[in-house]
Amino acid sequence: MTTATQPTGQRPRVVIVGSGFGGLFAAQRLKKAPVDVTLIAKTSHHLFQPLLYQVATGILSEGEIAPATREILRGQENARVVLGEVTEIDLTARTVTSTVLGRTSVHAYDHLIVAAGAGQSYFGNDQFAEYAPGMKSIDDALELRGRIFGAFELAELATDPAEIDRLLTFVVVGAGPTGVEMAGQIAELARRTLRRDFRSIDPTSARVILIDAAPQVLPPFGELGKKAHVRLNEMGVEVQLGAMVTDVDADGLAVKDSDGHVRRINAATKIWAAGVQASPLGKQLGEQSGAAVDRAGRISVQKDLTLPGHPEVHVVGDMISLDRLPGVAQVAIQGGRFAADAIKARLAGRTPAAEFRYFDKGSMATISRFSAVADIGKLKFSGFIAWALWLVVHLMYIVGFKSRFTTVFHWLISFMGRGRSQRVATQQQVYGRLALEELGAGFEVSKAGGHRDDRVPVDVTNRDSA
């Protein structure tokens, strides 16, 4: 079933694709504008992605970093939220098509902001995802939590020393901020939180390995990356640089060193934190507008973030290729606000700003409790000062007072003591993604009930809907 869903009335229609930093901040910027805003996203929440690793390692709950988008925008009367994955954008007809569980909706627009973000990239080896989950969604974080805590539980039951070693070996691929933060937290989890919780194994003997083909940890951080490397070593993390992953399976992975030597690491838990791939919508927009699209799926936009020949369409955040802008939250936030301001200017009869100017507020990465690195312009910090700055900055951008309060509470539990309040892990978290992939897209649709497109397959399990 295809339905045309759009606000009624004569006001200009602004459609925003994505509820991440770019989409959400653009919507909020249009709060007092004489427009009707429709925000379409494939999840019902706004994800604070920089803290996903803390969900995966039991520090925070998913709700603290992923408040409901409807709740955030409920006081904004000119905004509506639509659940659905955008599958098609027609620049000529000025429509956006979205689907969810067999239901298809078409949304007309006068102005469009595309902030669909990016997903994990396995550099052409998508089969690695079966055994090495990425870190881009709540589902990813919960799956990793189950795998990490589950590995300790299974090691407690094992009797073969080789199997115990495999279960207590954790490999993180990618030595960027996400990889460094994840490796550091697994090391702290093993050496602080869990060290007295088991009887048959010694959690502090867990092996945490951080692998990257690059020659340095945190390459954009320069000398600070070297300090992060030293701190990781002090925590017991094995940093292996110049090492490229060539194969991944259930029991471990193969690594090719810079000298060409190939070796194997047996590990039950593999985490992929290397590389990103922009939303496939970028390719669609490129084909229709003539804009170039690079190998990572990023589309080349004009200086004002619009597409060639389409001043009504802005693309922001991780999807764009412009002046070598980094794929960080601030680029998306500032881009979303810039696009919204351009729309407001046009509606007011003014000429919009001709060029998007990104203000670099710096980069930060935590390594462990009380230790981080921060690169803020000409200022370089490491250790406790950088860690304190990291706490303040991240609290500023967590949406909602309730989320900030509970986040601080859980940080106190984890950083001042040894506990982690979010250690619940289930089999569903670990195997849900793989099971759905095995069953195919039709499974979810067959259990949804209600009206849907005629193309929806029959119930693939021959069971009543849950």
N, C-alpha and C positions, 0 to 999 in steps of 0.2 A: 504494500500500500504506500503510495506516495502522497504526501500532504504538503500543502504550501503553508508554512507557519511564519507569520510576521505580525508585528504590532499593527493595530488599526490606527487610522489617523493620517494626517498629511505631513507630519514632521519627517525630516530626513532620517533614513534608516542606516544605522551603523552596525555592521556585523563584525564581531571580533572572534577570531579562531584561536582557541587556547586559553587556559586559565592559569598559566604560569605567571612569572613576574611581568613579562611584557603585556600579556592580555589583561591581567587584573589591574595593573596600574594604569593602563589606557582607559579601561572602563571607569575607574574611580575618577580619573581626570575629567571625564565627560559628565560628571554628576549634575552640574548646573547648566549644561549645554541644552539647547532646544532640539534635542534629537531623541530617537528611540534606539536604545542599545540592546543588541542581542549577543550574548556571549555563549559560544558553543564550545564544549570541551568533552573529551572522551571519558573523563572522570568527573565525579561530583565534588572534588575538592581542589583547593589550591595547595600545591606541594612546595614546601620549603626544602628544596633538593639538597642544599649544602649540609643538612643535618641527617640525611638518610642513613649514614653510617652509624649514627648513634641509636637509631631504631634497630639496626641490624645487630648491634652489640649490647642491646638490653638497657641502654641508658634512658631513652625516651620512648614514649608510646607513639604510635602512628598519628593519633589525633592531635598531638601537640605540635606536629609539624605539617599537618594537613587538615586545616579547618575547612568546613563545608563552604563552597563558593557562594551558595545561596545565603548562608548566614552572614558572610562578609558584606554582600551587596543588598541585604534585605531592606536597608534604610535608603536605598537609592531607587526612587520610584521610576526613573526612566530606563532602568536596566532589568532585563530578564535573562535567566540562565537556562540553557537548553543542553540536555545530556545527549551526546552523540559523537561519533567519530566522523570528521569531515573526510569524505571520499572524493569529492569533486568540486572544483571551483571553475565556473564558466565566466571568463572575463567579458565576453561579448554580451551574454544575457544578463550579466551582473547577478548571478545566483551562486549560492553555496549549498551543496547537498551533503547531508549528514545521515548516518544510520546508527541504530542501536537495536540489537536483538531482533533483526528482521523488519524494523520500522524505519522507513525512509522519509526524511523531511527536506524540503527545499526552501531556502531562505533568500529572499530578494534583498539587495542592498543598494544604497547610494554611495556609501563609503565602506571600505573594507580594511581591516587591520589583521594581518596574518601573523600570529605569534605561536606557531605550532611546535616550536622547540626542536629538540634533537633526541635521538635514542642512542643506544650503545652500538658501537661499530666493532666488528670482529675482523676487519680488514679482509673481507672476502671469505672468511672461514666461519660462516654462521653456524656450522655444526658444533662449534665449540660451546655455544650457548647451552646445550643440553647438560653439560657437566660444569660449566663455569658461568654462573649467573652474573649479570651486570648489576649496576647500581643506579637505576634511573627512575624507579617507581616504588610505591609502597609495597606492591607485590614482591618486587625484587628484595627489598629490605627484610620483609617477613620471611621469605624463603631462606635468605642467608642467615637470619637469626636461628631458624630451625636447623639449618645445616651446621652452624658453628656450635651451638649448644648440644645438638644431637651427636656430634662427633665425640664430645667428651663422655656422653652417656654410653655410647657404643663401646668406647675404649674401656670403660669401667667393666663391661661385660666380657671383653675379649681376653683370651689367654695366650694367644700367639704373640710374642714380642714384635714380630714384623708387622702384624696387623695393628697392634697398638701404636707403633711408630707411624704407620700410614694414617691412622685416624687422628693422631695428634700432630699432623703436619698440615699447616695452612699456607697456601700460596696465594699471594695477591699479585696480579699482573697489572703493571702500570704504576710508575713512581711519580705521578702527578699529585695534586692535593688530595683527591679522593683516595688514591692508593696509599699514600703516606698516612692519612688519618685512619684508614681502616686497619692497616698493619699495626699501627701504634695501639689502637684500641683492643685488637685481639691479643697483643702481647700483654697489655695491662689486665685484660680479663683473665688470662691464664695465670699470671704471676701475682695478682692481687685478689681479685674477686673470688676465684674458684680454688685457690690453693689449699684450702682446708675442707673442701666440700666432698671430696672423694676418698675412698678407702683403699681401692686396689691400684689406682694410678696416681701419679704425681703430675698435676696439671702444669706446674712450673717447668716441666720438661718439654712442653709443647714447642714445636719448631715452627716459627713464623718466618716466611720467606717473601721478600718483596723483589719482584723481577721487572726489569725494563730493558728494552733494546737501546735506550739512550745512554750516554756516558755519565749522566749525573742525575741525582735525585732533585726533583723540582727544578728543571732546567731554567724556567723564566725567572727564578729567584736568585740566580747567580751564587754569590758567596753564602747567602742564607741557606741555599740548598745543601751546601757542604756541611753546614752546622746541623741541619736536619738529619743528614746522613750519620753524623757522629752520634747524635742523640738516639737515633733508631738502633744503632749498634750497642749503645749503652743499655738499652732496654732488652737486648737479646734478639732483635730482628736481624735476620741475615739479608743483606742487600746485595743483589746480584745484578750488576749493570752490564750492558753490552750483550744481553742475553735475549734471544728472540724465541718465543713460544711457537713451535711448529706443529704440535699435535696435542690434543686433550682427550682423555677418556675417563671412565668412571674411577679408575684406580690412580690416576696421576696425569703427568704431562711430559712432553718431550721438549727440550730446550736446546737451541743451537747457539753456542758462544761465538764471540767475535772472531775467534781463530778457526771457526768452521767445525769445531768438535760438537757432536750431538750427544747429550746425556739425558737421563730420565730421572724425574723426581716423583716418588710415590707419595701421593697426597689424596686424602678423601675429600677435602674442601678446597675448591679453587674459586677465586673471586676475580672477575674481569673488571678492571678499572682503567682500561686503555682505549682511547679513541671514541669519537662520537660521529654519528651520521645524522644529518639534518632530515627533517620530515620529508617524505616523498611528495608532499604538496609543492615543495620547491621546484621539483622537476616539471610538474604540471604547469606552474606559473611561468617557468622558463620557456616551455614549448609554445605557450600561447602569446607571450610578450616578446620573445626573441632575446630575453636576458640570458646571459651565460650561467651555467651551473657547474660548479667544480666537482671533484671526485668525492668530496664529503657531502654532496647534495646541497651545498649552500648556493643561494642565488645572488647574482650580482645586482645590486640595487643602485639607484641614482643617489646623489649626495643628500637628497631630502628623504631618503628611504622609500621612495615610490618606484614603481615599475615603469620601464620605458613605454610611453604612450598611454599610461594609465595613472594619472595624478590622483585618482580616487582610491588607489590601492597602495597601502603601506605594508611593508614586511619588516619585522623587527626581531631582535634577539638572536638566538643560535642559528637561525635559518639564513642569515645574510652574510654576504662576502663584501666587505667594504673597508678599505684602509687598514686591513689586517686587524680588525677589532677582535678582541678575545671573546670566547664563548663563556662569559660570566654574567652573573645576575644583574650587575649594574648596567651593562650594555642593554639588556632587555628592558629594565626599568626606565632608563632614560630614553630609550627608543620608543617605548610605549607612550610615555608622556609627550614626547616630541610629536608623534603621529596624532595624538588627541588634540594637541594645541594647533596643529596644522588644520585639522578639520574645523575646529572652532573659529580659526582665523578666516577660512573660506566662507563659512556661514555668516560671519560678521562683515563680509565684503573687504577684508584686509588681505594683503599678500602674505602667505605663510613664509616662515624662515626658509631660506634657500638651501641651507646646509645643516645637517645634523652634526653637532660637535659633542663628542664624548668627553666627559670629565672623569678621568681615571682616579678613583678613590683608593687605589692600592689593592694588593692581594695578600691574603692570609691563609695559613694552614696550621692546624694543630698537630702536634706529634704525640703528646701524652698529657696527663693532667699537669697543670702548671708549666707547660712547655709548648711553645708555638713559634712560628716565624711570621713576620709582618713586613711587607715591602710597601711603604706609603710615600710615593714620590722620592725625594732625596733622603727620607728617613728610613732606616733599617733597624728592626727590632728582633730580638730572639729571646727565648726563655720566658720568664714569668710575665714581664711587661707585655710582650707580644700576646701571650695567652689572655691576659686581662683585657687587652684591646679587642681580641677576638670575641670574648664573651659579650662585651658591650655592643659591638657592631651587630652581632647575630641577634641579640635580644631586640635591637631596634627594628629589625626587619621581620621578626616573627609577628604574624598578624593576630591581633586580639589580646586584651589584657589577661584573660583566663589562660591562654596558651603561654604567655610570658611568665605568669605566676607559677604554673605547674612545672614549666621548664626549669626555672631557677630552683625549685624544690628538688627536682630529680637530679639536677647538677650538684646540689649540695650533698645529696646521698652518695652520689658516685665519686665526686672529686674529693670531698672531705673525709668520707669513709671508704668502705670497701664494697658496699652493696650496690646492686643494680636492680631496680624495681620492675623491670620489664623483661623477665627471663622466660616467660611462657612461650613454648614452642610446640607446634602440633605437626602431625604427619601431613595434614591438609596444606599447611604452609609450605612444606618441603616439596611435596609431590603434586600440588594442585596445578601448577603451570604445565608440567610435563604431561599430566593426565589430560588436560584440556587440549593440548597440542596433539596428543595421540587420538583423541576422539574427533577432533576437527571442529571447524566453526559451526557446523550444523547442530552440534550438541547443545550449546548454550541457547540457540534459537528455539530448538525443539522443546526446551523446558520453560520458555518464557510465558507461554499462554497468551490469550488475547488476540487482537487483530495483528496481522503481519502480511508481508508480501507473499504473493502466490509462489514465489520461487523458493520459499523456505522448505527444507526437506522434512520428511516425517521424523518422528521420534526415533533417534538412532539406538536407543537402549531398550525400546519396547516396554518401558516402565512408566507408571504414572508420574507426573511432575511432583517434585518435592514441595 
